[in-house]
Amino acid sequence: MPSFSLTVNGKKHTVDVDPETPLLWVLRDSIGLTGTKYGCGQGYCGSCTVHVDGEALRSCTMAIESLAGKKVTTIEGLSPNSNHPVQQAWIAVDVPQCGYCQPGQIMAAAALLSEKSSPSDEDIEASMNLICRCGTYNRIREAVHVASGATKKKELGQKGGK
Amino acid sequence: MNAILNRRDFIKVSSVAGSGLILGFHLPTKENEAFRAEPAVEFFPNAFVKIDPSGTVTISVAKSEMGQGVRTSLPMIVAEELDADWSKVRIEQADAHPTKYGSQSTGGSFSVRGSWQMLRQAGATAREMLLAAAALSWNVDKSSCRADKGFVVHSSGRKLSYGELADAAGKLSVPTSVQLKDNKDFKILGKELPKLDTPEKVNGSAIFGTDVRVKGMLFASIEKCPVFGGKVKSFDATKAKAVSGVKDVVSIENGVAVVANSTYAAFKGREALSVTWDEGQWANQNSASIKKMFEDAVKQKGSVEDYDGDAEEAFASAATKVEAVYEVPFAAHATMEPMNCTAHVQNDRCEIWAPTQAPQGAQNEAARILGLPLDKITVHVTLLGGGFGRRLNSDYVQDAVKVSKAVNAPVQVIWKREDDMQHDFYRPATYNVMRGGLDKNGWPVAWLHRVAGPSSRGLVVGGSTPQYKIPNFLIDSHIKETGVPIGAWRSVGPSQNGWVVESFIDELAFAAKKDPFEFRRQLLTKSPRLKRALEVAAEKSGWPARTTQSGGGKPLAKGIGRGIAAVEAFGSSIAQVAEVSVETDGTVKIHRIVAAVDCGPVVNPNTIRAQLESAVAYAMSAALKDEITIDKGRTVQSNFHDYSMPMMSEMPKVEVHIIPSTEAVGGIGEPGLPPFAPAVCNAIFAATGKRIRRLPIRPEDLKKA
């Protein structure tokens, strides 16, 4: 079995697996990070979203052999104490219901905000095409705005305006 | 509500010094005939209160958390009567137990309403014991003490914390009757509280079924017969066993399990497997043959389900007659977390970790398969990555038990999305022949609903009786075996019958040339609670439907139609107004849903709103997206590309109005679904003049010619 090295949440790991093994299963079964979820295995749902060199990607369709030297961040490594603005916003808006898709949603939102600090509704809907079967979509959209600071600013602006 | 309860249901579980106060439930058992002789009352206790000397209040939750918020709402009920400091409340998920907690089944929107009285009693009992302990230590009368946010306070101003009192309280006898609070004195109930389990769900630490890790465990993926009811005839595991990581390949009657040291190796091994199936009796079944079976059946009278007056006679002599056929397809649950279970079978015992809505069902199934007594089967309930009724079944638990037994190791069986989609217990497809008669003033005098559907009567006919004042009605059914497994799908019977009834009543309103809201309102004489919900939804939405001329309603943008629907289900009354437009290519855009609900006393408005938002998304999948179709005895759809889900861009604005109520506590996980599809379809009719009579709503049915 060939050996692959990758950096996950700042820590270097070497795993001996089939080269085609998707990153998702390396994270969950070889490294023991179960926060990243299996939803469909085909890249449709996004529950398995992680950051690879800062970009939000679906780990269920990424073979380990394509990741040599890459830096992977999972939900467990997004912040040391759940204090990433997106996680804080998710708590403030009380987004999760069953919670299964939320690690993927949060990773996608964090990547979006690192590219666009004040996304519009359309930006959020276009980039966060992840499935939430509980239908927390309206709260996700709201939480992304909260995380971006946009909501807060708007409220202050309204008070200071008319 | 100010009931004095007088049941001797509580026991002190422990009075060991230093352990604090622990209260459990004492339930009727075979050894205790006195309890059994009591008149039958609804008895679904599911708490276990523990106060330790540090003041932490631990409440066991014996219902399964699947996103509906029971890990927050149930503790709130206990904490209210206990006058606990909410910041010191912790929860523990209860393992399955045959009797300790009553029914642990989590379904029917029954968790809060079924536990309400018992949990209040549990909290009040603990509170009374803490008060008594404080009174004793101060040598004062108990009536001069009051409970306040984790403390007992004496009229003199002295106070002791629950933590300080826990040990002494644990030594007292349990009071046989306790006074419950007046609803108006609630401090925690009715408050907007964040869910207790949100923090663990945003950092990856929440443990779902698939996240269970046990020392030495293996992973298994099962190839099941694609045809419903089929069995393994023979299999060749040579190539599968050659896949790196594969440890074993075992047959479990309805499938072949590949067991490996990782999930991916199990999947890979399964691809290399060769299985010959005995496909059984359903191998030629398909959606068209099922429809034909239903169409043929409804030509004859069916079994009478409910009736009043003589509907046939009244229909025959009606001034206006309306007839229509409504078709509902099979629908899949598609929980985000596919079915999975981890089991460790040993000689004389079995330990199970399952994301299940039926912990006791899982325990029973394992005991049956292994021939062990229930007390040798431990079932730990993990978080559920969605339930929606799917996880009331224990099929995936059976899988794990059988495979673990066969390979003599702890095993996690995990279904692929494709397995989950193709081996579901689907919402039944039904075929509904509707006939309605109006008198010369346009009021209904006859309602006839003949339904044909698969195998389970309750799932097919539930929620079909109209709530409206119709002097003559008749509902009859034909239940046919189709081979397709069916089950409870979030809101069950009302999920399809709500659509049929609320669409057809709209047709009658149109035929009567009456406003659909006003028509319903006039006919809801027997259901004041539902009438109120209807009125609130209409008022908040700016009804009437099209213009401001007839009643001062809010004008709608051009092309947008409003539709209304009202349903009583799961102990709650709910109405929804939908605002919808239809593009020239037939695409339906839902702009806004206004929901008004009376679910009795409010536990947590946050979770009520969340459940009604969620209901819209879940109902939307069945109303607007895909259907499950059958070909050659198997499910055609396999993953989210051909059974697609509503996405964020399709999600309408959802406004929730909770009606203040002193009615009995109602359910909230499901009632939001039934009114959605009819409100949307009625809005489509208002916008386009086209009536939708088969689901899902198809653009080709709405495309402009």
Interface residues (C-beta under 8 A of the other chain):
Chain A: M1 V17 D18 T21 P22 W25 R28 D29 S30 G32 L33 T34 G35 T36 K37 Y38 G39 C40 G41 Q42 Y44 C45 S47 T74 I75 E76 L78 S79 S82 Q87 W90 I91 D94 V95 P96 Q97 C98 G99 Y100 C101 Q102 P103 I106 I124 E125 A126 M128 N129 I131 C132 R133 C134 G135 T136 Y137 N138 R139 I140 R141
Chain B: E65 M66 G67 Q68 G69 P194 K195 D197 T198 P199 E200 K201 V202 N203 G204 S205 A206 I207 F208 T210 D211 R213 F219 S244 G245 S262 T263 Y264 A265 F267 K268 A334 T335 M336 E337 P338 L383 L384 G385 G386 G387 F388 I414 K416 R417 N606 A610 E613 S614 A615 V616 A617 Y618 M620 N639 F640 H641 M645 P646 M647 M648 S649 M651 K653 V654
